[in-house]
Amino acid sequence: MYVKRNYSLWMTVRWSKKSLINGLIYSALIVFLYEISPIPFSLPWQPISVIGVAVAFFLGFKNNSSYDRAWEARKIWGAIVNDSRTFATAILSLPGSEVVFSWKKEMIFRHLAWLVALKHALRKGKSWEHNLPVEKMVFTPAFKEEIKDGLNPEITKYLSPEEWEQIQTYSNFPTQLLKRQSLELEKIHESGALDSYKQVWLHQLISRFYDTQGMSERIKNFPFPRQYASTGLWITYIFCALIPLGLLDIFEQSPAMHYWLTVPFSGIIIWIFFLVDRIGDFSENPFEAGYNDVPISSITRVIEIDLLEMLDEKDIPEPYPVENGFLM
């Protein structure tokens, strides 16, 4: 997630330079063929502008839908922050004479293990995502190292070797960790150290973690419908292919303008439409570890710090740094 006020124009152009360069080259080729060929290459601008309006409406729908997915993901992880603090406070507030501190610490550590396991599960690539190589994450070296190291160094800080070995026999680590939390609550309830009211309340909190996990997995595992994503791309290509032909018609009719002005104007218009399409394309998958995704690593670290401070731990990690304007 970019946290400075604005992307610079240079950063925006560099991110989308391929469409700008291709648009300029394509427009120059059209004008060159127009100049050397006796065949008229220009087309009336009016029907092309009608197509442009349709493309603009479609791209607006696509971007709104992509933004909804990203904003929902952020709200889900905001709920995880609040519920995690509530859960840790509830565990620590249990009577010390009846529930030993080591059990409380184990419960909170297992919750932190759930958090990092969920974070890494959501970072796994899907076939419809961009799956950019780690080497390209040049702006965020600290996050780049986390991706390279994987789950194991983080989760082993919070689980015993025996429990971690058992968890690895399952396909969904976060689900199994929440299941173990529920079983631990049942054990402590049967021992008489936890009354029925608090047991039910804590189970409701775990149920909410299941809900937020499931909502995150829904966004992760269900892609933005490909018919909308694909149609938006192809109609943008069709419209942008017609732009130089329509601008030729405008410039050749104006004695004050030379038809070679078609090249820069067409290049800019093509770049703008593909830029808008690219923004929607990179917003529809908010957990794929892109520069504009929900910063679940930073959110997880905030929760880690809060809960470890509640436990009065000494070894507390630092917050994720903002690197080159990005928070991951």
C-alpha positions, -999 to +999 in steps of 0.1 A: +000+000+000+014+034-010+012+058+019+025+091+006+001+117-006+004+111-043+022+089-067+046+110-088+039+114-125+072+096-132+062+066-110+028+064-128+044+066-162+071+041-153+044+016-140+024+019-172+051+028-198+045-002-220+011+010-231+024+045-236+053+034-258+031+009-277+005+036-283+030+060-297+046+034-319+012+022-332+000+057-339+032+066-357+028+035-379-008+044-388+003+080-397+032+067-417+010+043-437-015+072-442+013+093-457+027+068-481-004+049-491-031+061-516-057+042-495-075+066-471-068+055-435-090+080-416-124+072-401-151+095-389-145+104-352-182+103-342-188+065-342-154+060-326-164+084-298-195+064-292-174+033-287-152+053-263-181+062-241-191+026-239-155+016-230-153+043-204-186+031-187-173-005-187-139+004-172-157+025-146-178-005-136-147-027-135-127-003-114-156+002-089-160-035-085-123-040-080-122-012-054-151-029-036-131-061-033-101-042-020-121-021+005-139-052+018-106-069+023-094-039+044-126-039+065-121-077+072-086-071+085-098-042+105-122-065+122-094-090+128-074-063+146-103-054+169-113-090+176-076-101+183-073-074+210-106-084+225-096-121+225-063-115+242-078-092+268-105-118+275-079-145+280-057-124+302-086-113+324-095-148+334-089-153+372-052-160+378-059-183+407-079-207+384-062-204+351-024-204+350-005-178+331+013-203+309-020-215+295-030-179+288+003-173+270-001-204+250-036-194+238-024-159+228+007-174+210-015-198+192-037-169+180-006-151+167+004-184+149-031-183+133-025-148+122+008-154+105-005-187+090-035-169+075-013-141+062+010-165+044-020-186+031-034-154+015-001-146-001+000-178-021-004-172-058-034-181-079-036-188-116-056-156-122-032-133-102-001-116-115+023-137-095+051-112-098+086-127-090+101-117-056+131-102-074+108-074-087+099-062-052+129-038-053+110-010-034+104-031-002+135-050+007+122-060+042+090-074+028+110-091+001+130-110+028+098-121+045+084-136+012+117-154+007+119-168+042+083-181+041+060-192+070+083-214+090+105-188+108+075-168+119+051-195+131+077-215+150+081-185+174+045-191+186+041-229+184+059-257+200+078-281+176+053-309+184+023-288+177+038-273+145+046-308+133+010-319+138-004-289+121+017-295+090-002-327+084-033-307+074-039-286+043-054-256+060-032-245+089-054-215+101-085-237+104-067-263+125-052-237+148-087-223+155-100-258+161-072-263+187-082-230+204-118-243+208-106-276+222-084-259+247-114-238+258-134-270+263-107-286+284-103-256+307-141-254+310-143-291+320-117-285+346-140-259+362-116-230+357-138-214+331-175-207+336-201-215+309-208-178+301-172-169+294-167-202+275-196-193+252-183-158+247-148-169+239-162-195+214-181-166+198-149-147+193-133-178+177-164-181+155-157-145+144-122-155+135-136-183+114-159-158+097-131-133+089-109-161+077-137-174+055-143-139+041-107-134+033-105-168+016-136-159-004-119-129-019-087-148-024-102-179-039-129-164-060-115-142-088-131-111-102-154-127-129-131-132-159-159-124-184-158-088-171-121-086-168-115-100-203-143-080-220-129-048-205-095-056-219-106-065-254-130-036-260-102-013-248-079-028-274-106-023-301-112+013-291-076+022-289-069+006-323-094+030-338-082+062-320-054+072-345-078+066-374-104+090-359-079+116-350-065+116-385-099+125-397-100+155-373-064+168-380-065+164-417-096+186-419-080+214-399-056+236-419-040+249-387-030+214-375-007+188-391-018+152-392+014+141-374-002+156-343-022+123-343+008+105-329+012+123-295-025+128-290-033+092-298-005+079-276-017+099-246-054+088-251-043+051-255-021+054-224-049+068-203-074+041-212-049+013-206-038+030-174-073+030-160-077-007-171-044-016-154-055+001-121-086-020-120-067-051-129-042-047-101-069-038-075-091-068-079-068-092-060-060-074-027-039-102-011-014-110-039+015-091-023+013-062-048+024-027-040-012-015-038-027-044-019-040-045+017-009-044+039-017-075+058+019-080+069+020-046+086-015-052+101-003-086+114+028-070+129+007-043+147-014-071+163+017-090+173+031-060+190-001-052+209-006-088+221+031-093+231+030-061+250-001-073+268+019-104+278+048-081+290+072-099+266+106-085+261+113-097+226+089-076+206+094-071+169+096-036+153+067-023+132+071-028+095+090+002+080+076+024+053+100+017+024+100+041-005+065+051+004+052+016+006+037-003+035+032-041+029 
